[in-house]
């Protein structure tokens, strides 16, 4: 694979992702200033994940706003594949989802795809995947989602409700369709082939539970787009439901050279359960856009556009745009050295982890208040 090549599937992201190319290939729409101004009218200020184009693409988000402005509430849907502990990259869509819940008063249906992770990973037992469902749910709750409006469900433990709808979805989807969308082959296990029917169900679940058609908006990373583009949006009209709308985010990079943050590379990923000192060590060992020597850095300047440390500020850890710009300019000019930049980020990340871990432990006391069961 050359440096210009990249792979984005629901199970693998590799290479330097060209997000403009993904918009063209996936047939989505860019989140332009017109639609962001509409959002701002309802939210007061634009969330930094909107302002900085971390969420960069959509399907029918303008339609969601049309519905809301006409007095029709929408529901939110996102999720997590529980194969391990949550890392900071997983939090990016959740943070915007929580913001949307707060500003629009929306209910959230949060799917834990413990079945799919078990089916996909030959090393993962079903018990471990289900166990991570409830561990990951603590991180969801710690993000500040509202009790009574947030419904977290395990595919395994909510199967009675999900399966009835999933078979109705499955009846309208052929193997040739899912093979084309997901790249399935004759050696793919039949559980994975059926699973897209399960993942489509939350798009319609609010409508089923409420007994009327409810618009649904899915904030998620762009790698998950295939499930809704290739299955849910195709089937929705046949079943009498609205097509789900989507908001797509970019990937938080890992702390190595290139690629998104991944649990399969734990030395370059920061997990929400990491002790702060361990997270600090990972940051201080991170790849940067700095030069080989201090002298070169002072003379030539750094390269924030290829630096994962800078992107942590950009995507999560510097709320003020003027300060972010100062970091960028200081790096480019050579006035800000990588050691100082890493040290500043370390303070922000470790402070975040300490607070998040406190909220995470408190969440254990009311976890069941958020869990949706048959």
Residue frames relative to the residue before (quaternion, step in Angstrom):
aa qw qx qy qz dx dy dz
X 1.0000 0.0000 0.0000 0.0000 0.00 0.00 0.00
X 0.3454 -0.7420 0.5369 0.2047 3.60 -0.71 1.05
X 0.6900 -0.4839 0.3397 0.4175 3.57 -1.32 0.27
X 0.6758 0.4958 -0.2971 0.4573 3.59 1.14 -0.60
X 0.6091 0.5475 -0.3533 0.4521 3.59 1.23 -0.31
X 0.0421 0.7791 -0.6254 0.0100 3.54 -1.16 0.57
X 0.2564 -0.7477 0.5964 0.1393 3.53 -1.28 0.47
X 0.0415 0.7698 -0.6358 0.0376 3.57 -0.94 0.93
X 0.1768 0.7403 -0.6280 0.1622 3.55 -0.54 1.26
X 0.6785 -0.4823 0.3344 0.4417 3.62 -1.19 0.13
X 0.7607 0.3729 -0.1891 0.4966 3.61 1.21 -0.44
X 0.8011 0.1631 -0.0736 0.5712 3.57 1.21 -0.26
X 0.0106 0.7474 -0.6643 0.0077 3.52 -1.09 0.89
X 0.1108 0.7947 -0.5854 0.1162 3.57 -0.67 1.14
X 0.7621 0.3720 -0.2833 0.4478 3.51 -1.22 0.61
X 0.6140 -0.5249 0.4387 0.3936 3.52 -1.39 -0.01
X 0.2970 -0.8107 0.4820 0.1492 3.55 -0.25 1.30
X 0.2329 -0.7349 0.6247 0.1243 3.55 -0.97 0.97
X 0.2503 -0.8244 0.4900 0.1325 3.57 -0.10 1.29
X 0.5949 0.5447 -0.3699 0.4611 3.61 1.10 -0.54
X 0.6414 0.5142 -0.3168 0.4731 3.56 1.03 -0.78
X 0.6291 0.5303 -0.3380 0.4569 3.60 1.02 -0.75
X 0.6052 0.5489 -0.3540 0.4552 3.59 1.01 -0.76
X 0.6838 0.4765 -0.2844 0.4737 3.57 0.92 -0.89
X 0.7113 0.4718 -0.2724 0.4442 3.58 0.82 -0.98
X 0.7343 0.4117 -0.2323 0.4871 3.59 0.99 -0.83
X 0.4117 -0.7416 0.4484 0.2818 3.57 1.26 -0.22
X 0.3983 0.7042 -0.4894 0.3256 3.58 1.04 0.77
X 0.4420 -0.6640 0.5285 0.2906 3.57 -1.34 -0.03
X 0.4715 -0.6561 0.4935 0.3221 3.61 -1.00 0.70
X 0.4411 -0.6451 0.5464 0.3012 3.55 -1.17 0.59
X 0.0725 -0.8434 0.5323 0.0067 3.57 -0.02 1.28
X 0.7293 -0.4522 0.2988 0.4175 3.54 -1.33 0.17
X 0.5967 0.5813 -0.3695 0.4117 3.59 1.04 -0.66
X 0.7180 0.4262 -0.2610 0.4844 3.56 0.83 -0.94
X 0.6261 0.5310 -0.3485 0.4522 3.60 1.05 -0.62
X 0.6223 0.5240 -0.3442 0.4687 3.60 1.06 -0.65
X 0.6131 0.5339 -0.3447 0.4692 3.59 1.08 -0.67
X 0.6351 0.5223 -0.3245 0.4674 3.56 0.98 -0.84
X 0.6632 0.5398 -0.3017 0.4217 3.55 0.89 -1.00
X 0.5894 0.5767 -0.3671 0.4305 3.60 1.09 -0.59
X 0.7309 0.4137 -0.2280 0.4926 3.56 1.10 -0.70
X 0.7540 0.4044 -0.2119 0.4722 3.59 1.06 -0.69
X 0.5096 -0.6525 0.4209 0.3707 3.60 1.23 -0.27
X 0.7642 -0.0863 0.0738 0.6349 3.56 0.82 -1.04
X 0.4942 -0.6487 0.4820 0.3203 3.56 -1.16 0.50
X 0.4828 -0.6451 0.5127 0.2964 3.54 -0.97 0.89
X 0.5955 -0.6025 0.3846 0.3667 3.58 -1.03 0.73
X 0.6167 0.5488 -0.3587 0.4356 3.61 1.10 -0.54
X 0.6236 0.4631 -0.3247 0.5396 3.57 1.28 -0.32
X 0.6685 0.5338 -0.3139 0.4120 3.59 0.78 -1.04
X 0.7777 0.3620 -0.1681 0.4856 3.55 0.92 -0.95
X 0.4956 -0.7104 0.3931 0.3084 3.54 1.29 0.44
X 0.2669 0.7305 -0.5686 0.2679 3.59 1.05 0.72
X 0.6683 0.2643 -0.2183 0.6602 3.55 1.20 -0.64
X 0.0533 -0.8716 0.4812 -0.0763 3.51 -0.33 1.32
X 0.7911 0.2458 -0.0697 0.5557 3.57 1.20 -0.46
X 0.0196 -0.8129 0.5821 0.0020 3.58 -1.18 0.46
X 0.1747 -0.6921 0.6721 0.1968 3.46 -1.48 0.04
X 0.8810 -0.0325 -0.0005 0.4720 3.56 -0.78 1.07
X 0.2899 0.7494 -0.5450 0.2396 3.62 1.06 0.57
X 0.6049 0.5469 -0.3522 0.4594 3.58 1.11 -0.64
X 0.6259 0.5276 -0.3258 0.4730 3.59 1.10 -0.70
X 0.6086 0.5401 -0.3426 0.4696 3.59 1.04 -0.75
X 0.6721 0.4842 -0.2938 0.4770 3.58 0.93 -0.89
X 0.5890 0.5551 -0.3590 0.4649 3.59 1.10 -0.68
X 0.6712 0.5026 -0.2886 0.4621 3.57 0.87 -0.99
X 0.6662 0.5058 -0.3026 0.4569 3.57 0.89 -0.95
X 0.6876 0.4852 -0.2803 0.4618 3.57 0.92 -0.90
X 0.6589 0.4669 -0.3016 0.5069 3.57 1.26 -0.38
X 0.6362 -0.5742 0.3128 0.4095 3.60 1.30 0.21
X 0.5865 0.5726 -0.3718 0.4358 3.59 1.25 0.21
X 0.3382 -0.7609 0.5228 0.1824 3.58 -0.58 1.17
X 0.2297 -0.7552 0.5944 0.1540 3.55 -1.18 0.59
X 0.3564 -0.6952 0.5783 0.2351 3.55 -1.32 0.37
X 0.3550 -0.7103 0.5697 0.2121 3.54 -1.27 0.50
X 0.0280 -0.7757 0.6303 0.0151 3.54 -1.17 0.64
X 0.2133 0.7247 -0.6447 0.1166 3.55 -0.98 0.90
X 0.1523 -0.8275 0.5373 0.0573 3.59 -1.17 -0.06
X 0.2905 -0.7224 0.6069 0.1596 3.48 -1.42 -0.20
X 0.2924 -0.7149 0.6064 0.1888 3.54 -1.11 0.76
X 0.2055 -0.8574 0.4602 0.1041 3.61 -0.03 1.26
X 0.1736 0.7971 -0.5545 0.1643 3.56 0.15 1.31
X 0.7871 0.0183 -0.0003 0.6166 3.56 1.32 -0.05
X 0.7245 -0.4019 0.3055 0.4693 3.55 -1.26 -0.29
X 0.5750 -0.5935 0.4543 0.3328 3.54 -1.25 0.53
X 0.1168 -0.7685 0.6204 0.1042 3.60 -1.02 0.75
X 0.7298 -0.4681 0.2743 0.4160 3.55 -1.26 0.31
X 0.5970 0.5782 -0.3632 0.4211 3.59 1.10 -0.58
X 0.6228 0.5424 -0.3379 0.4513 3.56 1.10 -0.69
X 0.6469 0.5686 -0.3223 0.3929 3.58 1.08 -0.69
X 0.5233 0.6820 -0.4152 0.2976 3.60 1.11 -0.62
X 0.7174 0.4033 -0.2877 0.4898 3.68 0.69 -0.89
X 0.6272 0.5546 -0.3500 0.4201 3.59 1.04 -0.69
X 0.6246 0.5517 -0.3386 0.4368 3.57 1.03 -0.78
X 0.6823 0.4472 -0.2996 0.4947 3.60 0.90 -0.82
X 0.6137 0.5528 -0.3528 0.4397 3.59 1.02 -0.73
X 0.6456 0.5111 -0.3160 0.4713 3.59 0.98 -0.83
X 0.6271 0.5327 -0.3237 0.4671 3.57 1.04 -0.82
X 0.6737 0.4869 -0.2954 0.4709 3.60 0.91 -0.89
X 0.6146 0.5371 -0.3525 0.4577 3.58 1.01 -0.73
X 0.6818 0.5012 -0.2822 0.4521 3.55 0.90 -0.97
X 0.7382 0.4426 -0.2416 0.4481 3.59 0.82 -0.97
X 0.7822 0.3198 -0.1656 0.5083 3.59 1.02 -0.73
X 0.4341 -0.7270 0.4431 0.2945 3.60 1.27 0.02
X 0.3634 0.7797 -0.4417 0.2548 3.56 1.18 0.59
X 0.4365 -0.6311 0.5668 0.2999 3.52 -1.24 0.53
X 0.2140 -0.7681 0.5921 0.1170 3.55 -1.18 0.65
X 0.1329 -0.7455 0.6498 0.0653 3.54 -1.03 0.94
X 0.0863 -0.8333 0.5451 -0.0324 3.53 -0.40 1.32
X 0.1930 -0.8233 0.5311 0.0539 3.54 -0.42 1.32
X 0.1625 -0.7467 0.6392 0.0857 3.56 -0.99 0.96
X 0.1897 -0.8323 0.5151 0.0766 3.57 -0.26 1.28
X 0.0113 0.8400 -0.5400 0.0517 3.56 0.64 1.16
X 0.5918 0.5624 -0.3639 0.4484 3.59 1.16 -0.52
X 0.6904 0.4891 -0.2855 0.4501 3.57 0.83 -0.99
X 0.6546 0.5085 -0.3274 0.4536 3.59 0.94 -0.80
X 0.6262 0.5197 -0.3299 0.4785 3.59 1.04 -0.72
X 0.6854 0.4951 -0.2860 0.4509 3.58 0.90 -0.93
X 0.7109 0.4803 -0.2551 0.4460 3.58 1.02 -0.81
X 0.7672 0.3627 -0.1767 0.4987 3.58 0.94 -0.89
X 0.3408 -0.7763 0.4895 0.2039 3.64 -0.40 1.15
X 0.6788 0.4944 -0.2912 0.4583 3.59 1.20 -0.43
X 0.6543 0.5421 -0.3033 0.4312 3.59 1.22 -0.35
X 0.3014 -0.7386 0.5709 0.1940 3.57 -0.83 0.95
X 0.6166 -0.5522 0.4021 0.3913 3.56 -1.20 0.44
X 0.6315 0.5389 -0.3391 0.4424 3.60 0.97 -0.78
X 0.6582 0.5009 -0.3155 0.4650 3.59 0.97 -0.81
X 0.6503 0.5141 -0.3274 0.4535 3.58 0.93 -0.83
X 0.6585 0.4894 -0.3051 0.4836 3.58 0.94 -0.87
X 0.6229 0.5428 -0.3366 0.4517 3.59 1.04 -0.74
X 0.6706 0.4825 -0.2972 0.4787 3.56 0.98 -0.82
X 0.5092 0.6246 -0.4231 0.4143 3.61 1.18 -0.41
X 0.7567 0.3943 -0.2161 0.4745 3.56 0.76 -1.02
X 0.5867 0.5282 -0.3728 0.4877 3.59 1.19 -0.41
X 0.6750 0.4865 -0.2899 0.4730 3.60 0.90 -0.92
X 0.5943 0.5800 -0.3631 0.4225 3.58 1.09 -0.66
X 0.5866 0.5681 -0.3707 0.4424 3.60 1.11 -0.58
X 0.6505 0.5053 -0.3100 0.4747 3.58 1.05 -0.76
X 0.6048 0.5475 -0.3514 0.4594 3.57 1.06 -0.73
X 0.6853 0.4826 -0.2823 0.4666 3.57 0.80 -1.02
X 0.6453 0.5421 -0.3164 0.4353 3.59 1.03 -0.83
X 0.5925 0.5750 -0.3618 0.4329 3.61 1.23 -0.35
X 0.5921 -0.6352 0.3382 0.3627 3.59 1.27 -0.03
X 0.3318 0.7462 -0.5157 0.2593 3.60 1.15 0.43
X 0.5254 -0.6889 0.4252 0.2618 3.52 -1.06 0.88
X 0.4207 -0.6833 0.5427 0.2482 3.54 -0.90 0.98
X 0.7483 0.3408 -0.2830 0.4938 3.56 -0.93 0.91
X 0.7514 0.2733 -0.1839 0.5718 3.56 1.31 -0.32
X 0.6781 0.4389 -0.2655 0.5263 3.57 1.34 0.05
X 0.0383 -0.8175 0.5720 -0.0552 3.54 -0.65 1.19
X 0.0979 -0.8039 0.5866 -0.0047 3.55 -0.36 1.33
X 0.0441 0.8203 -0.5688 0.0409 3.58 -0.83 0.89
X 0.3869 -0.6709 0.5953 0.2142 3.48 -1.25 0.76
X 0.4950 -0.6472 0.4833 0.3201 3.59 -0.92 0.85
X 0.6478 0.5201 -0.3208 0.4549 3.59 1.03 -0.77
X 0.7736 0.3786 -0.1947 0.4694 3.59 0.80 -0.98
X 0.7050 0.3801 -0.2623 0.5383 3.58 1.28 -0.14
X 0.2938 0.8272 -0.4461 0.1743 3.53 1.33 0.30
X 0.5857 0.5926 -0.3857 0.3963 3.60 1.01 -0.67
X 0.7005 0.4407 -0.2582 0.4984 3.58 0.96 -0.88
X 0.6929 0.5052 -0.2874 0.4268 3.57 0.86 -0.99
X 0.6674 0.5538 -0.3234 0.3785 3.57 0.86 -0.95
X 0.6182 0.5629 -0.3544 0.4188 3.58 0.95 -0.80
X 0.7002 0.4293 -0.2655 0.5049 3.57 0.99 -0.81
X 0.6212 0.5789 -0.3420 0.4026 3.59 1.02 -0.80
X 0.6631 0.4906 -0.3308 0.4584 3.60 0.94 -0.75
X 0.6146 0.5296 -0.3555 0.4642 3.59 1.12 -0.54
X 0.6199 0.5075 -0.3322 0.4978 3.58 1.12 -0.69
X 0.6719 0.5411 -0.2997 0.4075 3.57 0.83 -1.07
X 0.6090 0.5867 -0.3474 0.4052 3.57 1.05 -0.74
X 0.7323 0.4163 -0.2220 0.4911 3.59 1.15 -0.57
X 0.6777 0.4598 -0.2839 0.4987 3.62 1.27 0.00
X 0.2485 -0.7802 0.5587 0.1320 3.59 -0.74 1.04
X 0.6355 -0.5156 0.4064 0.4063 3.54 -1.30 0.33
X 0.6228 0.5474 -0.3531 0.4335 3.60 0.99 -0.73
X 0.6239 0.5354 -0.3399 0.4567 3.60 1.09 -0.67
X 0.7267 0.4210 -0.2670 0.4726 3.59 0.71 -1.01
X 0.5851 0.5523 -0.3773 0.4585 3.58 1.12 -0.50
X 0.6736 0.4886 -0.2939 0.4704 3.58 0.95 -0.85
X 0.7015 0.4768 -0.2725 0.4542 3.58 0.94 -0.89
X 0.8248 0.2720 -0.0955 0.4864 3.57 0.82 -1.04
X 0.4715 -0.6922 0.4415 0.3221 3.59 1.19 -0.19
X 0.2754 0.7743 -0.5262 0.2184 3.59 1.14 0.51
X 0.1812 -0.7717 0.6028 0.0911 3.56 -1.20 0.65
X 0.7179 -0.4264 0.3186 0.4486 3.56 -1.32 -0.04
X 0.6793 0.4809 -0.2934 0.4703 3.61 1.19 -0.43
X 0.4784 0.6500 -0.4487 0.3837 3.61 1.27 0.00
X 0.4479 -0.6967 0.4774 0.2933 3.58 -0.82 0.93
X 0.5970 -0.6326 0.3641 0.3328 3.56 -1.04 0.78
X 0.5437 0.6003 -0.4057 0.4236 3.58 1.21 -0.30
X 0.6613 0.4939 -0.3016 0.4773 3.58 0.99 -0.85
X 0.6339 0.5352 -0.3334 0.4479 3.57 1.04 -0.73
X 0.6931 0.4557 -0.2715 0.4882 3.59 1.05 -0.75
X 0.5603 0.6813 -0.3793 0.2794 3.58 1.05 -0.77
X 0.6029 0.5639 -0.3958 0.4023 3.71 0.86 -0.65
X 0.5848 0.5583 -0.3738 0.4545 3.60 1.17 -0.46
X 0.6393 0.5147 -0.3148 0.4767 3.58 1.07 -0.77
X 0.6952 0.4834 -0.2910 0.4454 3.58 0.86 -0.93
X 0.6081 0.5565 -0.3590 0.4377 3.58 1.16 -0.39
X 0.5753 0.6646 -0.3703 0.3005 3.59 1.05 -0.77
X 0.6619 0.5135 -0.3535 0.4162 3.69 0.79 -0.77
X 0.5341 0.6095 -0.4107 0.4179 3.60 1.21 -0.30
X 0.7644 0.3357 -0.1563 0.5277 3.55 1.17 -0.66
X 0.4636 0.7298 -0.4168 0.2806 3.57 1.28 -0.33
X 0.6461 0.5017 -0.3565 0.4514 3.67 0.83 -0.76
X 0.6437 0.5193 -0.3239 0.4594 3.61 1.00 -0.79
X 0.6514 0.5145 -0.3116 0.4624 3.59 0.99 -0.84
X 0.7067 0.4685 -0.2690 0.4569 3.57 0.87 -0.98
X 0.7255 0.4272 -0.2387 0.4839 3.61 1.06 -0.73
X 0.4040 -0.7395 0.4568 0.2850 3.57 1.23 -0.34
X 0.7286 0.2782 -0.2397 0.5782 3.57 1.19 0.55
X 0.6171 -0.5747 0.3871 0.3728 3.57 -1.18 0.48
X 0.0660 -0.7966 0.6008 -0.0141 3.57 -0.71 1.14
X 0.4077 -0.6814 0.5407 0.2777 3.63 -0.83 0.88
X 0.1361 -0.7933 0.5912 0.0517 3.58 -1.02 0.81
X 0.1369 -0.7708 0.6205 0.0461 3.55 -1.02 0.96
X 0.1620 -0.8007 0.5749 0.0471 3.57 -0.84 1.05
X 0.0893 -0.7595 0.6413 0.0629 3.63 -0.49 1.11
X 0.2347 0.7681 -0.5582 0.2083 3.60 -0.64 1.09
X 0.6086 -0.5207 0.4346 0.4119 3.54 -1.28 0.22
X 0.6339 -0.5973 0.3536 0.3411 3.56 -1.10 0.77
X 0.5826 0.6070 -0.3869 0.3775 3.64 1.11 -0.48
X 0.6740 0.4981 -0.2972 0.4574 3.60 1.18 -0.42
X 0.3866 0.7766 -0.4422 0.2277 3.58 1.29 -0.11
X 0.5965 0.6212 -0.3670 0.3516 3.61 0.97 -0.83
X 0.6300 0.5674 -0.3459 0.4019 3.57 0.97 -0.83
X 0.7581 0.3724 -0.2093 0.4928 3.55 0.90 -0.88
X 0.6188 0.5316 -0.3421 0.4662 3.58 1.09 -0.66
X 0.8001 0.3736 -0.1629 0.4402 3.56 0.76 -1.08
X 0.7755 0.3033 -0.1578 0.5308 3.57 1.19 -0.46
X 0.7719 0.4068 -0.2385 0.4264 3.59 0.29 -1.26
X 0.7072 0.4531 -0.2811 0.4642 3.60 0.83 -0.91
X 0.6251 0.5289 -0.3389 0.4633 3.59 1.16 -0.51
X 0.7301 0.4517 -0.2330 0.4568 3.55 0.97 -0.92
X 0.5322 0.6968 -0.3932 0.2768 3.59 1.04 -0.82
X 0.7070 0.4476 -0.3058 0.4542 3.67 0.67 -0.92
X 0.6292 0.5484 -0.3358 0.4367 3.59 1.07 -0.67
X 0.7272 0.3953 -0.2219 0.5155 3.57 1.19 -0.59
X 0.5597 -0.6504 0.3668 0.3594 3.57 1.29 0.07
X 0.5711 0.5869 -0.3810 0.4292 3.59 1.21 0.45
X 0.5863 -0.5222 0.4735 0.3992 3.52 -1.35 0.25
X 0.4824 -0.6027 0.5350 0.3432 3.55 -1.23 0.46
X 0.4529 -0.6782 0.4895 0.3086 3.63 -0.91 0.77
X 0.3295 -0.7066 0.5919 0.2047 3.55 -1.15 0.72
X 0.1958 -0.8045 0.5553 0.0780 3.57 -1.18 0.52
X 0.1292 -0.7132 0.6793 0.1151 3.48 -1.39 0.50
X 0.1840 -0.8208 0.5374 0.0601 3.58 -0.73 1.08
X 0.1933 -0.7842 0.5808 0.1020 3.55 -0.92 0.93
X 0.5095 -0.5827 0.5376 0.3345 3.49 -1.37 0.35
X 0.5367 -0.6278 0.4682 0.3140 3.55 -1.34 0.17
X 0.4154 -0.6420 0.5773 0.2863 3.55 -1.10 0.73
X 0.3952 -0.7408 0.4766 0.2605 3.62 -0.65 0.99
X 0.5128 -0.5816 0.5201 0.3583 3.52 -1.30 0.33
X 0.5947 -0.5947 0.4110 0.3517 3.55 -1.27 0.19
X 0.5607 0.5614 -0.4010 0.4579 3.56 1.30 0.24
X 0.6741 -0.4704 0.3667 0.4357 3.55 -1.26 -0.34
X 0.8527 0.0218 -0.0526 0.5193 3.58 -0.48 1.22
X 0.7498 0.4131 -0.3005 0.4205 3.53 -1.29 0.48
X 0.5375 -0.6236 0.4629 0.3284 3.53 -1.26 0.50
X 0.6234 -0.5021 0.4263 0.4213 3.54 -1.29 0.27
X 0.0073 0.8184 -0.5705 0.0678 3.56 -0.80 1.02
X 0.5036 -0.6550 0.4796 0.2954 3.54 -1.01 0.85
X 0.6104 0.5661 -0.3497 0.4297 3.59 1.18 -0.48
X 0.7194 0.2940 -0.2189 0.5900 3.59 1.32 -0.12
X 0.1195 -0.8765 0.4614 0.0680 3.58 0.56 1.21
X 0.6182 0.5594 -0.3592 0.4195 3.61 1.11 -0.51
X 0.7453 0.3473 -0.2132 0.5277 3.59 1.20 -0.40
X 0.6350 0.4719 -0.3337 0.5125 3.59 1.28 0.34
X 0.2422 -0.7407 0.6063 0.1585 3.55 -1.10 0.73
X 0.2077 -0.7932 0.5670 0.0784 3.54 -0.63 1.20
X 0.5850 -0.6057 0.4087 0.3519 3.55 -1.11 0.63
X 0.6925 0.4500 -0.2767 0.4914 3.59 1.20 -0.41
X 0.4117 0.7111 -0.4770 0.3119 3.61 1.24 0.06
X 0.4609 -0.6138 0.5463 0.3352 3.60 -1.02 0.68
X 0.6035 -0.6004 0.3708 0.3712 3.62 -0.93 0.81
X 0.6546 0.5177 -0.3292 0.4417 3.60 0.97 -0.75
X 0.6270 0.5170 -0.3396 0.4735 3.59 1.11 -0.59
X 0.6294 0.5180 -0.3258 0.4788 3.58 1.02 -0.81
X 0.6330 0.5389 -0.3267 0.4497 3.58 0.99 -0.84
X 0.6439 0.5226 -0.3166 0.4605 3.58 0.98 -0.85
X 0.6501 0.5182 -0.3191 0.4549 3.59 0.96 -0.85
X 0.6616 0.5017 -0.3132 0.4610 3.58 0.94 -0.84
X 0.6846 0.4912 -0.2974 0.4490 3.58 0.88 -0.90
X 0.6922 0.4341 -0.2704 0.5092 3.60 1.23 -0.42
X 0.4302 0.7479 -0.4318 0.2628 3.60 1.29 -0.04
X 0.5252 -0.5614 0.5397 0.3430 3.49 -1.36 0.47
X 0.0779 -0.7993 0.5946 0.0393 3.60 -1.09 0.70
X 0.5235 -0.5956 0.4941 0.3564 3.52 -1.36 -0.06
X 0.3851 0.7452 -0.4618 0.2882 3.56 1.22 0.50
X 0.5481 -0.6059 0.4715 0.3318 3.52 -1.32 0.21
X 0.7074 -0.4944 0.3123 0.3969 3.54 -1.32 0.27
X 0.8003 0.1187 -0.0494 0.5856 3.59 1.08 -0.69
X 0.6488 -0.5016 0.3983 0.4107 3.54 -1.29 0.34
X 0.6362 0.5458 -0.3313 0.4330 3.57 0.98 -0.86
X 0.6655 0.4900 -0.3001 0.4764 3.59 0.95 -0.87
X 0.6314 0.5399 -0.3317 0.4470 3.56 1.03 -0.81
X 0.6578 0.5007 -0.3073 0.4714 3.57 0.96 -0.89
X 0.7107 0.4700 -0.2568 0.4562 3.57 0.98 -0.88
X 0.8098 0.3083 -0.1265 0.4829 3.60 0.77 -1.07
X 0.4161 -0.6980 0.4753 0.3372 3.56 1.19 -0.54
X 0.5217 -0.6327 0.4745 0.3200 3.54 -1.27 0.34
X 0.4026 -0.6990 0.5444 0.2301 3.55 -1.37 0.06
X 0.1331 -0.8456 0.5114 0.0756 3.60 0.35 1.19
X 0.6061 0.5978 -0.3579 0.3836 3.61 1.09 -0.61
X 0.7460 0.3231 -0.2180 0.5400 3.61 1.20 -0.33
X 0.5649 0.6425 -0.3469 0.3842 3.56 1.33 0.10
X 0.3775 -0.7412 0.5013 0.2385 3.63 -0.57 1.06
X 0.5803 0.5757 -0.3803 0.4328 3.59 1.10 -0.60
X 0.6514 0.4967 -0.3169 0.4781 3.59 0.92 -0.84
X 0.6810 0.5037 -0.3110 0.4310 3.59 0.88 -0.82
X 0.5580 0.5616 -0.4071 0.4555 3.59 1.17 -0.27
X 0.6208 0.4993 -0.3281 0.5076 3.57 1.07 -0.71
X 0.6782 0.5367 -0.2856 0.4129 3.55 0.83 -1.09
X 0.7866 0.3685 -0.1760 0.4632 3.59 0.82 -1.00
X 0.8539 0.1505 -0.0310 0.4973 3.60 0.97 -0.74
X 0.8486 0.3430 -0.1005 0.3899 3.56 0.73 -1.03
X 0.7159 0.2859 -0.2984 0.5629 3.58 1.16 0.50
X 0.2508 -0.8271 0.4902 0.1123 3.54 -0.18 1.32
X 0.7063 0.4650 -0.2653 0.4632 3.59 1.06 -0.70
X 0.4468 -0.7261 0.4605 0.2472 3.56 -0.65 1.14
X 0.6404 0.5281 -0.3400 0.4420 3.60 0.99 -0.75
X 0.6621 0.4890 -0.3114 0.4750 3.60 0.98 -0.76
X 0.6148 0.5324 -0.3502 0.4647 3.57 1.05 -0.72
X 0.6475 0.5165 -0.3143 0.4638 3.57 0.97 -0.85
X 0.6247 0.5399 -0.3322 0.4559 3.57 1.03 -0.76
X 0.6312 0.5214 -0.3287 0.4708 3.58 1.00 -0.83
X 0.6583 0.5228 -0.3047 0.4478 3.56 0.90 -0.97
X 0.7032 0.4699 -0.2665 0.4622 3.57 0.78 -1.07
X 0.6576 0.5142 -0.3132 0.4528 3.60 0.96 -0.85
X 0.6316 0.5173 -0.3230 0.4786 3.56 1.08 -0.73
X 0.6841 0.4997 -0.2869 0.4473 3.58 0.82 -1.03
X 0.7009 0.4754 -0.2647 0.4612 3.59 1.05 -0.75
X 0.5030 -0.6593 0.4220 0.3662 3.58 1.24 -0.34
X 0.4994 0.6651 -0.4264 0.3555 3.58 1.25 0.06
X 0.7261 0.3499 -0.2129 0.5524 3.58 1.16 -0.60
X 0.2233 -0.7885 0.5627 0.1083 3.56 -0.65 1.12
X 0.6562 -0.5619 0.3374 0.3738 3.56 -1.16 0.63
X 0.6260 0.5556 -0.3469 0.4231 3.59 0.98 -0.76
X 0.6623 0.4931 -0.2954 0.4806 3.56 0.99 -0.87
X 0.6522 0.5202 -0.3108 0.4555 3.57 0.96 -0.89
X 0.6521 0.5074 -0.3040 0.4741 3.59 0.99 -0.86
X 0.6513 0.5222 -0.3185 0.4491 3.58 0.95 -0.87
X 0.6512 0.5075 -0.3146 0.4684 3.58 0.98 -0.83
X 0.6615 0.4945 -0.3068 0.4730 3.57 0.95 -0.87
X 0.6081 0.5672 -0.3509 0.4304 3.58 1.00 -0.79
X 0.6480 0.5160 -0.3218 0.4584 3.58 0.93 -0.85
X 0.6767 0.4916 -0.2961 0.4612 3.58 0.94 -0.87
X 0.6867 0.4873 -0.2900 0.4549 3.58 0.87 -0.93
X 0.6812 0.4782 -0.3080 0.4609 3.59 0.84 -0.87
X 0.6103 0.5317 -0.3504 0.4713 3.59 1.06 -0.67
X 0.6408 0.5185 -0.3170 0.4690 3.57 0.98 -0.86
X 0.6735 0.5093 -0.3057 0.4400 3.59 0.85 -0.94
X 0.6276 0.5354 -0.3433 0.4490 3.59 0.95 -0.82
X 0.7014 0.4557 -0.2734 0.4750 3.60 0.86 -0.92
X 0.6479 0.5178 -0.3252 0.4543 3.58 0.95 -0.85
X 0.6734 0.5042 -0.3040 0.4471 3.58 0.92 -0.86
X 0.5941 0.5357 -0.3592 0.4806 3.59 1.14 -0.55
X 0.6724 0.4841 -0.2899 0.4790 3.59 0.92 -0.93
X 0.6238 0.5584 -0.3265 0.4388 3.54 1.07 -0.79
X 0.6710 0.4829 -0.2973 0.4776 3.58 0.96 -0.83
X 0.6320 0.5225 -0.3324 0.4660 3.58 1.02 -0.75
X 0.6071 0.5873 -0.3454 0.4090 3.58 1.09 -0.72
X 0.5509 0.6203 -0.4006 0.3889 3.61 1.13 -0.51
X 0.6598 0.5422 -0.3085 0.4188 3.58 1.06 -0.74
X 0.8042 0.1962 -0.1201 0.5480 3.61 1.13 -0.45
X 0.1923 0.8118 -0.5221 0.1771 3.56 1.16 0.63
X 0.6893 0.5089 -0.2934 0.4240 3.58 0.85 -0.95
X 0.5673 0.5955 -0.3849 0.4188 3.59 1.22 -0.33
X 0.7105 0.4400 -0.2416 0.4931 3.56 1.25 -0.45
X 0.6217 0.5918 -0.3375 0.3864 3.59 1.18 -0.48
X 0.2548 -0.7481 0.5999 0.1246 3.54 -0.94 1.02
X 0.0165 -0.8095 0.5859 -0.0329 3.57 -0.75 1.08
X 0.6127 -0.5400 0.4274 0.3877 3.55 -1.28 0.41
